C-alpha cells in the first residue's frame, strides 16, 4: 500500500464542497481510505485554520490506483494546481480504524540522514479538547521553530477529526525533536495522552516520501524525490 497527501488553495465555497466529497473505497478501485479536511498552521496557541485551503489524505493499493484518481476523478481536479506527496509506510504506533497503515515486509528502514514524513491522526474526546489544545500548543511551538521540519500543516474536520502532517530533513532530526534530551514538549504531550487519552483513537505514522509534485507554500518539501 501507499499513502498520498494533497494540499491546495481552492477557495471558500470549494473547500466546503471538498469536505462533502470524500470518495468511498467501494466507488473507486484501489482506494482503501480517504479523508478530506481543512488545514492550518502548526504553531503555538490555538490552531489557525485556513478556510480556503483543503487537504486530502488517502491510502491506496498502489501507485496505479492513485494515478487513475489523479487522471479522472472530479475531486482530483480541485487539487490539481496544489501540492501532493506519495508516501511509503515505514511504521505506525497506535491505530486508526478508518485507515490501516500496512508496512510492507520488505520495507527498508529509513537511514538516519534520510528525509521522513510524519502523519498524526486523532478522533478527539470533547471533554479532553482543552487539555489537548494546551499540550499540543507547546509541542507545536517547538516543532514550528525547528529548521529540520521542512513542510507542515495541521488538519481538522469538525467535529472530531484532528491531525498533523510534517516532513523532516532527516530521521535523526525528527527523532531529536520528538524524544531528544532538553526537548520535553513532545514527550510530555505523549505522556499526558497515555495517562488520560485526549482521543478515542489515535495513530502516529512515519513514512518515506518518494514523489512530490507542486509546492505546499511556506516551507518547501525540498530534498524529496520529484518523480515516482
NORVEN-V326704 format. One record per residue. SS is DSSP state (hx for helix, st for strand, lp for the rest). Layout:
BEGIN
ss=SS
ss=SS
END
This chain:
BEGIN
ss=lp
ss=st
ss=st
ss=st
ss=st
ss=st
ss=st
ss=st
ss=st
ss=lp
ss=lp
ss=hx
ss=hx
ss=hx
ss=hx
ss=hx
ss=hx
ss=hx
ss=hx
ss=lp
ss=lp
ss=lp
ss=lp
ss=lp
ss=hx
ss=hx
ss=hx
ss=lp
ss=lp
ss=lp
ss=st
ss=st
ss=st
ss=st
ss=st
ss=st
ss=st
ss=st
ss=st
ss=st
ss=st
ss=lp
ss=lp
ss=lp
ss=lp
ss=lp
ss=lp
ss=st
ss=st
ss=st
ss=st
ss=st
ss=st
ss=st
ss=st
ss=st
ss=st
ss=st
ss=st
ss=st
ss=lp
ss=lp
ss=hx
ss=hx
ss=hx
ss=hx
ss=hx
ss=hx
ss=hx
ss=hx
ss=hx
ss=hx
ss=lp
ss=hx
ss=hx
ss=hx
ss=hx
ss=hx
ss=lp
ss=lp
ss=lp
ss=lp
ss=st
ss=st
ss=st
ss=st
ss=st
ss=st
ss=st
ss=st
ss=st
ss=st
ss=st
ss=st
ss=lp
ss=lp
ss=lp
ss=lp
ss=lp
ss=lp
ss=lp
ss=lp
ss=lp
ss=lp
ss=lp
ss=lp
ss=lp
ss=lp
ss=lp
ss=lp
ss=lp
ss=lp
ss=lp
ss=lp
ss=lp
ss=st
ss=st
ss=st
ss=st
ss=st
ss=st
ss=st
ss=st
ss=st
ss=lp
ss=hx
ss=hx
ss=hx
ss=hx
ss=hx
ss=hx
ss=hx
ss=hx
ss=hx
ss=hx
ss=hx
ss=hx
ss=hx
ss=hx
ss=hx
ss=hx
ss=hx
ss=hx
ss=hx
ss=lp
ss=lp
ss=lp
ss=lp
ss=st
ss=st
ss=st
ss=st
ss=st
ss=st
ss=st
ss=st
ss=st
ss=lp
ss=lp
ss=lp
ss=st
ss=st
ss=st
ss=st
ss=st
ss=st
ss=st
ss=st
ss=lp
ss=lp
ss=hx
ss=hx
ss=hx
ss=hx
ss=hx
ss=hx
ss=hx
ss=hx
ss=hx
ss=lp
ss=lp
ss=lp
ss=lp
ss=hx
ss=hx
ss=hx
ss=hx
ss=hx
ss=hx
ss=hx
ss=hx
ss=hx
ss=hx
ss=hx
ss=hx
ss=lp
ss=lp
ss=lp
ss=st
ss=st
ss=st
ss=st
ss=st
ss=st
ss=st
ss=st
ss=st
ss=st
ss=st
ss=st
ss=st
ss=st
ss=st
ss=lp
ss=lp
ss=lp
ss=lp
ss=lp
ss=lp
ss=lp
ss=lp
ss=lp
ss=lp
ss=lp
ss=lp
ss=lp
ss=lp
ss=lp
END
